Amino acid sequence: MPKKVPLAIATFLAVAQFVYAEPPRSTVLRPAAVFDGQELHVGWVVVVTGDKISAAGPAADVTVPAEARSLKLPGETLLPGLIEGHSHMFLHPYNETTWNDQLTNESQALRVVRATVHAQRTLLAGFTSARDLGSEGVGYADVGLKQAIEQGITPGPRLLVVTRALVATGSYGPKLSTDLDVPQGAQEASGADEIVRATREQIGKGADLVKVYADYRWGKDETARPTFSQEELNLIVQTARSAGRPVSAHAATAEGMRRAVMAGVETIEHGDAGTPEIFQLMKQHGVALCPTVAATDAIARYKGWRKGEGTEPERIQQKRQSMQAARKAGVTFAMGGDVGVFPHGENALEMELLVRDYGFTPIEVLRQATSGNAAIFHLSDRGSIRAGLLADLVGVKGDPTHDIAVIRQVELVMKDGVFVRQP
């Protein structure tokens, strides 16, 4: 005779067997239209089962499970969860507190709490994934924030983090009195040994990709100049690539961009002073540009510029010229606004400005923020609406392929098949 199983254990096993045997429930979403990451489709439905999209297509062609619950979304467009290409969760707008003061006068505890709120606002705005390109003086706290989101402790987007980022010794900040050595906003390194060690250290601590500052202002009132040598940049990319990590480069000068491209980075952030020749080089090497026009716009406004009044600031004029040259060269664009410079949750500002001020069509920008960013950032499990991909979805009131402004009219957010925001 087998031994009698205690009642509590038997009950647990029976319940566990029932839970694991029960198939995940399906939900069929019935919006007015679906933007699948490439095109708009009227009359489509999307079926979500568990944390995945199980079917998508014309309503007449999709077999809906009998037990599925149905959610009508009249007047809404359903899109893949948006992907923010350039964010800083640990920064808040510079017109509230300067960058220097955030790094020197705000405690790490305060900045971490702020970041959890920033992450929540980002998610509620429909951005279910984000690259966070530097913790800006908070060390490896971005790894902890990513883990807290993954473990369901705090809501937020799926994060790709770079941790501290790499800067050439002496080239970053904060820069206060020469008598003071203050913690820097990124990790300083110079020469082969330091560069390899710092790159490996950041990867070992949890960096999903490596960010390097290929140029920056050496002094407070100076213009940007290249920082790392070509050989140093080559070594950073080689070290990162051997660990399976892509490299992103902050680069605003033509020479900084050239060195970064030749080193083998995958994205250039900003690209303000790019020339036709540099953009042709980027096109040739398959390097994408994340232009961050929203940050440029915000900083100009913080300095007193009012859109539509007077002459545009020089930096905005320069950005227009570089963007025209990049588009003419056929460079691939990533969508990312450098949010943190402006408020989190207003990520869509980058998309609006690209359409309104830089000549992109709404559907071009929507592709950038979904399937485009997914391809550039190696996120093959998201960015489009098709069977098998993650059920990260956003519903907006209206048609953003005609009016990009309605991307702010978020009615529904789903992440991992779970409603974060529901009408």
N, C-alpha and C positions, 0 to 999 in steps of 0.2 A: 504494500500500500504506500503510495507517495505521501510525503509529509503534507499536512494541511497548511495552506498558505494563509497567513493572518488576513483578517477581513480588510484592514486598512490598505494593505499592499494589493490585495485582489481588486479592491475598488479602484485604486489608482491605476492599475494595469488595464482594467476594463475601460476607464475613461480615456487613458492615453491611447489605447487602441482605437477608440472611437474618433478621437481628435485627429490622429494621424491618418486614419482611413478616410475621413471626410474630405472630399475634393474641395479646393478653394472656390468660393462663390464668385460668380462672374457679374460684371456690371456692363451694360451696354449704354454708351453715351450717344445721344442723338442731337448733335448741334445743327445749326443752319448750314455750316460748311466746315470742312477740315483742311487746314494747311498742313501738308504732310512732311514739310521740310524743304520741298521744292516747288510744289504747285498747290493751288486752291481747288478743292473739289466740293461742289454743292451736292447735298443729298447723301453724303457718306455717314456711316456709323463706325464707332470704335468700340470693340469689346475688350474689356480688361478682366483678366483672370489672375488672381493672386497679385504678384508684383510685376506682371508682364502684360504687354499688349498681345492678345491672343488672335485678334482679327481686326481688319480695317478695310473698308471699301464701300461700294454702293450698297445701300440698305437692302436692295433686292438680291444681292449676291452673297451677303454675309449670313451664315448660319448662326443664329443666336441660341445659346444653351437654354433649355426649357426653364431652368431655375433662375436664370439671370434676372436681376432687377434692372429696370429701365429708367434712365434719367434724361428727360427732354431738356434741351438747352436752346430755347427759341431765341433767334436773333444773335446767337453767339458763333464765333469761330473758334474751333479747337485746334491748338498748335502743340508741337512738342515742347516740353519744358525748355525755357530759354537758357542759354549758356552765357554767363558773364565771363568775358575773356581777360579782364584786367581789373582786379579789385584789391583793396587793402582793408580787411575787416577790422584792423586795429587802429585805423585812422578815422577821424571825423573832420568835417569841413574846416578849412583853414580860416574862414571868416568867424568861426566860433573860437578856435584856439590855434595859434600858429603851430607849424610843424615842430619847430624848436621846442616850444613849451609843452607840446604833447609828449615829446621824448624825454624832456628833462624835469618837468614838473608834475606829470601825471603818473601815479603809481601803477605798477604792473597789474595789481588787483583791479583797479578802476578800469584800466584799458581792456582787460579780459571781460569784465562785465559788459562794457560798452560793445565789445565784439559780439557777444551772444545776442544782443539786441539787434545789431547790424545784420547778423546772419538771419534772424527771424524776418526782418523787414525785406531782405533780399528774396527770401523764399516766398513771402506773401505777394511780392511784386511779380511773381511768375518765373523767377530765375531759379531753377532747380539744380543747377550746377554752376560752379564758379572757380576760376583760377585766382588764387590769392597770391599776389606777386611780391611778398615781402612782409615780414612781421614788424618792420620799422621800429627796432629797438626793444621788442618784447621777446627776443630769443626764439625759442621753439614752442611758444604758446599756440601758434597756429596748428601744430600737430595735435595738441591737446584739444583745441576747438574742433578740429576735424573728427577726432575720436569721440568727443561728446555728442556730436551730431549723429555719427554712425551708430552710437549706442542708444540713441533716443533720449538722451538726457536733456538736450535743448534742440529746438527746431532750427533747421537751416538747410542750405543747399549742399549737394555733394561737393566737397572741396578738393582741389588740387593745390598743394602748398609747396612753397620754395624755402620755407624757414627764413634764415637770416639774410639771404642774398650775398653776393660777393662784390666787394669794391676794392679798388687799388688803394694801398695805404696812403692816408692823407688827403684823399680826394672827396670824401663824403662829409657827413656832419652828424650831430650839431657841431658847429665851430663857434666857440665862445672865446674867452681870453686864451692867449697862447700859454698862459701859466696853468691852464686847466686841461686835464685829460678826462673827457666825459665819455660815457658809453655811446657807441656809435649806432646809427640806424641800420647798419649792415655790417657784415664781417669783413674786416680788412685782411688783405693778403698781398704779398708781392714775391716774385721769384718762384722758381719751379717747385721747391719743396713746400713752401707755405701754401701755394695754390692747390697742389694735389691734396695736401692734408685737409685744407678747409673744404674743398669740394667733397671729398670722401666723408668728412665729418658731418656735413649737412645731409648728405644722402643717408648716412648711417643713423641719423637722428629722425629721419622720416620724410625727407624732401621727395616729392613726386617728380619734380623737375628742378633744374638749377637756373637761377637768374643771375646774370652778371651785368654790371654797369660798365659798358664799353666806353662811355664818356661821361663827364660831369664837370661842374664848376670847381676849379681848384681853390678859388677864393670866393668870398661872399658876393662881390660885385662883378666877378669875371664872367665872361661867356664860357659856354661849355667847350671842353677840349677832350681829345682821346685820353684815356687813362691807362688801361692795360696795353701792353705791346701785342703785336700779332702773335708772337711765340707764346705769350702767356694765355691769350684767348684760345689759341689752338690746343693748349694743354688742358684748359678747363673743359672744352668740348670733348676732347679725347677721353678724359677721366670720367666725365658724366656718361658719355655714350657707352663706355665699357661696362657701366653699371645699369644700362638700360634706361637712362634718364635723358630726356631732351633738354635743350638749353634755350632760354629766352634772354634776349639782350635789350636792356635799356640803352638806346642809342638815338641821339638827337642830331649829331653832326654827321656830315657826309663821310668823313674819315672813320669815325667810330662805327658807322653803319657798314662801311666797306670791310673793315677788319673783322667785324662780327660775322658778316656773310661769308667771308673767306675762311673763317674758323669753322663754320658749319652749324651755326645756330639755326633754330627752326622758326623763330619769330623775332621780329624787331618791334620793340615798343616805342611809340611816339614818332620817330622819323621826321622830325620837324624840318630839318635842313637837307633832306634828301634831294638829290639831283636826278635828272633824267638818266644819267649814266649809272648812278647807284641803283635806281629802281629797275633798270634793265638787268643789272647784275643780280638783284634779288629774284627777278623773274627767271633768269637763267638757272639759278641755284635752288629754286623752289622755296624761297623764304617768304613767309607771310608777314604782312604789316598790320599791327594793331595800333591805329592812329591816335586813340584817346582824345578826340576832338572836344569832348565834354569837359575834360580837365582844363584844356587850354581856354575854353570859353569861361569856365568858372573862375579861374585865376584872373582873367582880364576883368571880369565883373567885380571881383573882390577889390581890385585896384581902382575901381571907380568908373569903368567903362559901362555905358548903357547902350544896349543893342539898338541900332538905327539912329544913333545920335553921334554926330561928328565922324572923324576919321577912325577907321578900325585900327586897333593896336597892331604894332609891327608883328607880334607873334601870330596873330590871327591871319594877317595877310600872308605871312610865310607858310602857315599851315595850309592855306588855300592853294598856294602855288605847289607845295610838295604833294598834296593830295591829287591835284590835276596831273602832275607828272607821274605819280604812281598809277593812276587809273589808265593813263595813256600807255604806260609800259605793260599793262595787263597783270599787275601784281595781285596776288590773292590777299583779300582783306579778312582779318579776324575782327569780331565785334567786341570791343571792350573799352570802357570809358575812363578807367582810373578812378572808379568810385571810391569814396573815402575823402578825396579832394572835394567832392560834392556829396550830398547826403545819400546814404545807403537807402535803398528802396526806390530811389529815383534813377535807377540804372537805365531806364528807357530813354533818358535824356540823350545819350549817345546816339541811339537809333533815330530820334527825332532830328537831331542836328545834321546827321549824315544825309537825311532826306531834304531837310529845309535849306541847309547852307552849303552842302557839298555835292549836290547833283545826283545822289543815289535814288533809285526808285524804292518804294516800300518793299517790294518783293525781294529786291537784292539784299536789303538790310535784314529782312526776316530770314533769308537763307543763311546769311552770315551768322546770325544769332542762334541758329539751330543746326542744320546739317553741316554747314560750313565750319563752324567752330568744332563740332564733333570730329570732323575729319582732320582738321589741323592739330587738335589736341589728342588724337588717337583714342577717342571715346566711341568705339564701335557699337556700344550697347545703348546708345541714346542719340538724340538729335533729329530723329525722323519718327514718323508714325507708320509702323508696319509690324506685322506679327513677329514676336520673339524679342522685341526690344523692351527696355524698361518702361513701365507705365508711369512715366514722368510727363504730365500733361498740364496745359494751361488753357483756360477758356476766357475769351475776351468779348465784350459786347460790341458788335459791329464787325466790320471787315478791314483788318489792318493791311491787307494787300492794296487797298485803295487809300486809306487814311491811316498813316502810321501812328497817329496820336491815340487811336483807340487801343493801342497796346497797353496803355495805362489803365484801361477800364477792365480790370481783372475781376472776373466773376467766379472762377474756379481754378484751384491749384491742386494737382494730385502728384504725389511723390511715392514711388514704390507701390502704386496701386491704392494708396490711402489718401483720402481727402484731407488736405490741409486747409483749404478754403472751398466752401460749397455754397451755391446759390440757394 
